[in-house]
Amino acid sequence: MSQIARSKDNKYELLYFPFHGVVTALRAMFAISDANYTFTHPIDWAKEKPTTPFGSLPVMYETDPATGHTLELAELSAIESYMGDKYGWMGDNLWERAQIQMYHSLTQAVFDKWVTTVVRAPKENQEQMTEIYTEKILPEWVETHERVLQAKGCDGHYVGDKFSIADLKTATTLDNLISISGDRFLSREKTPAIFAVYDTVEKMPKYAAWKASAEWKAYDDVNKKLFGF
Ligand SMILES: N[C@@H](CCC(=O)N[C@@H](CS)C(=O)NCC(=O)O)C(=O)O
């Protein structure tokens, strides 16, 4: 199995629903890599659910074309770190890797909290939960990340001078956070260091091409229809 995981010629399939959901950064990882990949979607989720490792998506399948053996990996963070390790987006040493995971985890958490506190709240509680999110949870993330990135010198990266999965997670999540709160907390004037990360990622040619693609736009349209952003 670890032999298969080491190969760079493998074919990847990323199974997830036909919207961005939680995989905006993960899909971008495939798009900016040179991996041979396809994005697939469940046809009948109720039937397919029990066939996945933990009854949820995303799931990544990685096949060695030489042997036909397939590895199956679930859990968003595990897949993102795995791709990050494969493609060199986890820093240059153990400590950098840990720092990258720390910032990546903080940003994944601020998105997950939106889903758990607001999106999944009963209709009658939604206004109150939105207020808790925008008054407390989101400003805390903004303050922490702007402070950390300012201290580092506003250079467009969380760790070292290289692109990492922490940079990508913030860049992709920022679009959602701005949809939620407008420019109340996040703007080029108020949070220049966070925007330096955003701009650095947006300028990556393969990322920009992916974000401009019809495939990305199709996921975006469904996302907007279902979740409003
Ligand atoms: N812990 C999982 C959670 C993923 C998750 O929440 N997936 C949702 C879609 S965003 C899902 O599969 N929902 C369908 C279901 O639970 O039946 C991860 O990090 O990958």
The ligand as an SDF file (V2000), in Angstrom:
LIG
                    3D

 20 19  0  0  0  0  0  0  0  0999 V2000
  -15.7380   14.3460    8.8650 N   0  0  0  0  0  0  0  0  0  0  0  0
  -16.0060   14.3990    7.4600 C   0  0  0  0  0  0  0  0  0  0  0  0
  -17.2360   15.2120    7.2670 C   0  0  0  0  0  0  0  0  0  0  0  0
  -17.5710   15.4400    5.8300 C   0  0  0  0  0  0  0  0  0  0  0  0
  -19.0040   15.8760    5.6710 C   0  0  0  0  0  0  0  0  0  0  0  0
  -19.5690   16.5630    6.5610 O   0  0  0  0  0  0  0  0  0  0  0  0
  -19.5810   15.4730    4.5600 N   0  0  0  0  0  0  0  0  0  0  0  0
  -20.9500   15.7960    4.2610 C   0  0  0  0  0  0  0  0  0  0  0  0
  -21.0200   16.7370    3.0630 C   0  0  0  0  0  0  0  0  0  0  0  0
  -20.1870   18.2550    3.3940 S   0  0  0  0  0  0  0  0  0  0  0  0
  -21.6690   14.5140    3.8780 C   0  0  0  0  0  0  0  0  0  0  0  0
  -21.0790   13.5820    3.3980 O   0  0  0  0  0  0  0  0  0  0  0  0
  -22.9930   14.5350    4.0640 N   0  0  0  0  0  0  0  0  0  0  0  0
  -23.8650   13.4570    3.6340 C   0  0  0  0  0  0  0  0  0  0  0  0
  -24.1880   12.4840    4.7230 C   0  0  0  0  0  0  0  0  0  0  0  0
  -23.6640   12.6160    5.8510 O   0  0  0  0  0  0  0  0  0  0  0  0
  -24.9720   11.5800    4.4390 O   0  0  0  0  0  0  0  0  0  0  0  0
  -14.7840   14.9810    6.7250 C   0  0  0  0  0  0  0  0  0  0  0  0
  -14.0590   15.7910    7.3100 O   0  0  0  0  0  0  0  0  0  0  0  0
  -14.5360   14.5740    5.5750 O   0  0  0  0  0  0  0  0  0  0  0  0
  1  2  1  0
  2  3  1  0
  2 18  1  0
  3  4  1  0
  4  5  1  0
  5  6  2  0
  5  7  1  0
  7  8  1  0
  8  9  1  0
  8 11  1  0
  9 10  1  0
 11 12  2  0
 11 13  1  0
 13 14  1  0
 14 15  1  0
 15 16  2  0
 15 17  1  0
 18 19  2  0
 18 20  1  0
M  END
$$$$
